[in-house]
Amino acid sequence: MSKTVLLTAGGTGGHLFPAQALASELIRRGWTVELATDERADKYGSAFPARDVHIISSETIRSKNPVSLAKTALRLFLGTLQARAVIKKLKPDVVAGFGGYPTFPPMFAARLTNTPSILHEANGVMGRANKLLAKGATAIATSVPIDDLPAGLTAKLTQTGNPVRDAVLDAAELAYSPPQEGGPLNLLVFGGSQGARFFSDLLPPAVTSLPEAVRDRLKIVQQCRPEDMERVQAAYDEQGVDAECAPFFQDLPQRIAQAHLVICRSGASSVSELAVLGRPSILVPLPGALDQDQAANAKVLEKVGGAWPIREVDLYPDRLAQELQRFANAPGMLAEAAQNARSVAKPDAVKRLADLVEAVAETKGERP
């Protein structure tokens, strides 16, 4: 008989993409996959290979205001009731959570119903929601070593790596080819759901500051928020720059593979995909995060010479123009960084995580 897994992830690409990778691998192994997430997943949901998608009520802790905390607690409580009903109906063999507060209700409901569960932490720092859930999870999978784990969790840990989607593994077959002297310089810019506005403000004036000989070589592919699209595209058109702007790229792995240089945030999925694809990058960690998880992620590639992290506060248009000119004149530096990035890749992470899912599922009925 086919076994069933209930995957749960926050409705952003950083949480959903690793879950999507695991879903595809488990389906190949004969599993039935169900997904519990929030309403933000609509943008990605059509590509998610689940039999059914269950929208669960959730909320993020945004402030310490008592009224706000009470509203958040109510939403999470309602979500837990919803998730408990889903688990009672599906009777999954295992529940696997990928972080974000939308995972809290299904993972907590798994504990209440005595269902085996796995918590996957993609970042170099454990998120607040995962810290709350870690004690009740059967097993914890990590992408990289984590230094700030709550006490008593070491025995549950398995370092699997961060799963990447099939599209990333397919695109990774394209070897890196550095830009040729005087030839096109393919630049990919994306910022995820929280970061595209900064890049929309940064890139056009930086490109203006470039020498004409470098500017003429640029081929830019850039993610922009819908409200920023027109002004960013117009700025590039005015400068005669070959540019394609869009709010979202369904074929992002292929776009990364075609890039000579990537400029992006350092979310866990982005860092993992850059490593598997072996592409050099300027990483700009999202500022203001309480856990500074993106800064920790960026260090993984920085340590091996695969990326150049720059704090947002330090990355102004003239600075970026200097960096772009430097790389345009040093293709060997980009090629070396591409090779270094690939050295820390874990392309088999999804298989490792699927093995752990199957092992944990075998404990169903054994828990007290």
C-alpha positions as a printed Julia matrix, in Angstrom:
368×3 Matrix{Float64}:
  0.0    0.0     0.0
  1.13   3.56   -0.75
  2.25   5.5     2.29
  1.13   9.09    2.83
  3.18  12.1     3.87
  1.73  15.44    4.88
  4.23  18.16    3.98
  3.82  21.56    5.58
  5.63  24.76    4.67
  5.21  28.51    4.81
  3.89  29.98    1.58
  7.17  31.38    0.24
  9.59  29.85   -2.22
 12.27  29.43    0.44
 10.01  27.06    2.36
  8.01  25.54   -0.48
 10.86  24.72   -2.89
 12.61  22.19   -0.59
  9.2   20.69    0.21
  8.49  20.46   -3.52
 11.79  18.65   -4.08
 10.98  16.13   -1.36
  7.47  15.65   -2.75
  8.83  14.75   -6.19
 11.32  12.25   -4.73
  8.72  10.57   -2.5
  6.28  10.29   -5.4
  9.0    8.49   -7.35
  9.22   6.1    -4.4
  5.48   5.43   -4.51
  4.28   7.77   -1.76
  1.11   9.86   -1.75
  1.88  13.51   -1.0
 -0.43  16.06    0.66
  0.49  19.7     1.34
 -0.59  21.97    4.22
  0.32  25.62    3.77
 -1.11  29.15    3.85
 -2.83  31.29    1.25
  0.46  32.78    0.0
  1.25  29.5    -1.75
 -1.09  30.3    -4.65
  1.83  31.6    -6.73
  3.7   28.3    -6.38
  0.86  25.86   -5.73
  0.21  24.91   -9.36
  3.73  23.51   -9.61
  3.55  21.58   -6.34
  3.08  17.83   -6.94
  0.58  17.16   -4.15
 -2.65  15.2    -4.38
 -4.35  17.97   -2.45
 -3.4   21.33   -0.91
 -4.88  22.18    2.49
 -4.94  25.89    3.37
 -4.38  26.18    7.12
 -4.96  29.29    9.22
 -1.73  30.73   10.67
 -0.04  33.95   11.66
  3.48  35.17   12.34
  4.48  36.78   15.64
  5.04  40.34   14.48
  5.25  42.3    17.73
  5.09  42.0    21.51
  1.9   44.04   21.67
 -0.57  42.05   23.84
 -3.45  42.53   21.41
 -1.3   41.42   18.47
 -0.01  38.4    20.39
 -3.56  37.41   21.32
 -4.68  37.59   17.68
 -1.69  35.52   16.6
 -2.37  32.91   19.28
 -6.01  32.67   18.2
 -5.07  32.19   14.54
 -2.54  29.49   15.43
 -5.08  27.77   17.69
 -7.67  27.74   14.9
 -5.02  26.48   12.5
 -4.14  23.67   14.88
 -7.8   22.59   14.99
 -7.91  22.63   11.18
 -4.65  20.7    10.89
 -5.77  18.15   13.48
 -8.91  17.51   11.42
 -6.79  17.05    8.27
 -4.48  14.59   10.02
 -7.42  12.65   11.48
 -8.88  12.36    7.98
 -5.69  11.52    6.07
 -3.94   9.44    8.76
 -0.5   10.22    7.27
  2.42   7.97    8.1
  4.57  11.03    8.76
  4.36  14.83    8.78
  7.34  16.85    7.52
  7.64  20.58    8.26
  9.87  23.07    6.41
  9.73  26.13    8.61
  7.75  29.34    8.95
  4.82  29.9    11.3
  2.37  28.18    8.9
  4.12  24.92    9.82
  3.27  25.38   13.49
 -0.37  24.18   13.4
  0.27  20.97   11.36
  3.43  20.07   13.27
  1.79  20.71   16.66
 -1.26  18.74   15.51
  1.06  15.86   14.58
  2.31  15.85   18.14
 -1.25  15.91   19.52
 -2.27  12.98   17.32
  0.89  10.99   18.01
  1.93  11.1    14.32
  5.68  10.78   13.59
  7.17  14.05   12.34
 10.31  15.54   10.84
 11.34  19.17   11.13
 13.65  20.48    8.41
 15.77  23.56    9.15
 17.17  25.04    5.95
 19.09  27.96    7.49
 22.32  28.18    9.41
 20.32  29.53   12.37
 17.2   27.76   13.64
 14.08  29.86   13.11
 11.77  30.84   15.96
  8.89  28.65   14.8
 11.18  25.64   14.46
 12.62  26.23   17.93
  9.11  26.04   19.34
  8.42  22.81   17.46
 11.77  21.03   17.78
 11.12  19.3    21.1
  7.98  17.62   19.81
  9.45  16.44   16.5
 10.54  12.83   16.05
 13.6   13.88   14.02
 15.29  17.11   12.9
 17.0   17.46    9.54
 19.46  20.32    8.94
 21.09  21.76    5.85
 24.31  22.88    7.55
 25.66  22.64   11.1
 23.67  24.77   13.57
 25.36  26.23   16.62
 22.38  27.61   18.53
 20.29  24.48   18.99
 18.14  24.26   22.12
 19.51  21.82   24.67
 18.71  18.13   24.35
 18.11  18.01   20.6
 21.45  16.65   19.35
 20.27  13.04   19.31
 17.47  13.96   16.9
 19.74  15.62   14.32
 20.56  14.4    10.83
 22.43  16.69    8.43
 20.78  16.02    5.07
 21.44  19.25    3.22
 18.72  21.42    1.71
 16.75  19.67   -1.07
 16.65  21.4    -4.43
 13.95  20.94   -7.05
 14.29  18.64  -10.05
 14.49  21.72  -12.28
 17.64  22.79  -10.41
 19.28  19.38  -10.83
 18.42  19.44  -14.53
 19.84  22.95  -14.97
 23.01  21.96  -13.08
 24.04  19.88  -16.09
 24.94  23.15  -17.85
 28.6   23.88  -17.07
 29.61  27.42  -16.16
 31.07  29.38  -19.05
 32.67  32.7   -18.01
 32.0   35.84  -20.06
 34.3   36.39  -23.01
 36.26  39.6   -23.49
 33.94  42.1   -25.11
 31.07  39.59  -25.09
 27.75  39.65  -23.23
 27.75  39.76  -19.44
 24.6   37.97  -18.25
 23.4   39.42  -14.95
 20.5   37.87  -13.0
 18.91  39.83  -10.16
 16.22  38.5    -7.87
 15.15  39.29   -4.35
 12.46  36.84   -3.3
  9.16  37.93   -1.82
 10.77  40.44    0.55
 13.7   41.89   -1.31
 12.97  42.95   -4.88
 12.22  46.63   -4.09
 15.78  47.28   -2.88
 17.25  45.86   -6.08
 14.78  47.84   -8.21
 16.09  51.02   -6.57
 19.74  49.93   -6.69
 20.37  48.51  -10.15
 19.33  51.25  -12.61
 21.53  54.0   -11.1
 24.38  51.51  -10.69
 24.16  50.65  -14.39
 24.15  54.37  -15.22
 27.47  54.72  -13.37
 29.17  52.04  -15.46
 31.54  52.89  -18.29
 29.73  52.66  -21.61
 31.87  49.73  -22.74
 30.68  47.65  -19.75
 27.09  48.87  -19.88
 26.8   47.85  -23.53
 27.76  44.28  -22.62
 25.06  43.83  -19.99
 22.13  41.49  -20.47
 19.98  41.84  -17.36
 17.21  39.56  -16.14
 15.6   41.09  -13.05
 12.75  40.22  -10.73
 10.69  43.3    -9.85
  7.57  43.86   -7.86
  4.62  44.6   -10.18
  4.46  48.21   -9.02
  8.16  48.71   -9.86
  8.21  46.99  -13.26
  7.42  49.95  -15.48
  9.95  52.38  -13.99
 12.78  49.82  -13.87
 12.21  48.64  -17.44
 11.95  52.27  -18.61
 15.26  53.11  -16.91
 17.02  50.28  -18.73
 15.37  51.11  -22.05
 16.49  54.73  -21.74
 20.07  53.57  -21.32
 19.83  51.1   -24.19
 20.42  48.14  -21.87
 19.16  44.7   -22.9
 16.89  43.87  -19.93
 13.96  41.61  -19.11
 11.94  42.41  -15.99
  9.19  40.25  -14.47
  7.55  39.79  -11.05
  8.32  36.07  -11.02
 10.24  33.59  -13.16
  8.83  30.07  -13.29
 12.08  28.91  -14.91
 14.41  30.55  -12.37
 16.83  27.57  -12.12
 17.47  27.78  -15.87
 17.91  31.54  -15.6
 20.51  31.07  -12.85
 22.34  28.5   -14.97
 22.52  30.97  -17.88
 23.88  33.8   -15.7
 27.51  34.85  -15.48
 26.79  36.59  -12.15
 23.81  36.52   -9.8
 22.78  39.28   -7.39
 20.24  38.14   -4.81
 19.29  37.73   -1.17
 20.83  34.82    0.73
 17.78  32.78    1.66
 18.53  29.11    2.26
 17.03  27.91   -1.03
 18.89  30.54   -3.05
 22.22  29.63   -1.46
 21.61  25.9    -1.95
 20.63  26.36   -5.58
 23.63  28.61   -6.31
 25.87  25.87   -4.9
 24.29  23.02   -6.86
 24.28  25.09  -10.05
 27.79  26.4    -9.37
 27.21  30.1   -10.08
 29.06  33.11   -8.6
 27.01  35.64   -6.72
 26.86  38.91   -4.85
 24.71  38.09   -1.82
 22.81  40.79    0.05
 21.39  39.33    3.29
 17.96  40.63    4.23
 18.6   43.21    6.99
 16.61  43.46   10.18
 15.97  39.74   10.61
 15.92  38.83   14.3
 17.83  35.6    13.72
 20.19  36.98   11.04
 19.66  33.68    9.23
 20.49  35.07    5.8
 23.83  36.4     7.02
 24.64  32.92    8.34
 23.62  31.36    5.02
 25.82  33.76    3.04
 28.87  32.74    5.06
 28.56  29.17    3.75
 29.49  30.34    0.25
 31.77  33.15    1.39
 34.0   30.75    3.34
 34.84  28.75    0.23
 35.18  31.79   -2.06
 31.95  31.1    -3.93
 30.19  34.4    -3.27
 30.74  37.98   -2.19
 28.3   38.97    0.58
 27.71  42.72    0.97
 25.47  44.22    3.64
 22.56  46.2     2.24
 23.67  49.32    4.1
 27.05  49.1     2.31
 25.71  48.43   -1.18
 25.01  51.75   -2.88
 24.9   52.28   -6.67
 28.52  53.42   -7.1
 29.77  50.46   -5.04
 27.8   48.02   -7.15
 29.05  49.67  -10.34
 32.63  49.17   -9.12
 31.95  45.5    -8.42
 30.35  44.92  -11.82
 33.25  46.62  -13.61
 35.71  44.51  -11.63
 34.02  41.26  -12.59
 33.57  42.32  -16.22
 37.34  42.69  -16.44
 38.14  39.47  -14.52
 36.18  36.53  -15.96
 38.67  34.15  -14.35
 37.56  35.39  -10.93
 33.95  34.52  -11.77
 34.92  31.07  -13.06
 36.88  30.33   -9.89
 33.97  31.42   -7.69
 31.59  29.22   -9.69
 33.81  26.22   -9.06
 34.14  27.09   -5.38
 30.36  27.42   -4.96
 29.82  23.97   -6.42
 32.32  22.5    -3.95
 29.82  22.84   -1.08
 26.79  21.59   -3.02
 24.69  18.68   -1.74
 22.8   17.56   -4.85
 21.76  14.33   -3.1
 20.12  16.17   -0.19
 16.62  15.21   -1.33
 17.49  11.52   -1.34
 18.96  11.79    2.16
 15.86  13.55    3.43
 13.55  11.03    1.74
 15.49   8.2     3.4
 14.95   9.91    6.76
 11.22  10.31    6.05
 10.91   6.6     5.33
 12.85   5.69    8.47
 10.71   7.95   10.67
  7.5    6.65    9.08
  8.46   3.18   10.27
  8.09   4.4    13.87
  4.35   4.98   13.44
  2.55   3.1    16.19
  5.71   2.84   18.3
  5.41   6.25   19.99
  3.91   6.28   23.46
